[in-house]
Amino acid sequence: MEFFGEIIAGYFDQPNNEFSLQKVKHLDTESRLNEEQVGNLYEYLDQHKDQSDGQVITLYDQLMLHLSHEEINQLIEELDEVRALYRI
């Protein structure tokens, strides 16, 4: 099942119960996330969503990508949608 959000895009692989993250903002990536990893990311961002300067995430452990406060809130919503896919 394909997922297209404003911040992330990817594919949910139901047989393997994992989300293949393929795009963050405008950058291509390839990461497979299990339910616990998506949940941990969601919880971390939700706990730090009130930081006005946003967050910095890394892709490929080397490319830093800044997410604004608004983008963090959007990403939290999108991760919540992805989390729901694990329960289908």
Secondary structure, DSSP 4 states (H G I P E B T S, - for coil): -EEE-SSEEEEEETTTTEEEEEEETTEEEEEEE-HHHHHHHHHHHHHTTT-TT-EEEEETTTEEEEE-HHHHHHHHHHHHHHHHHTT-
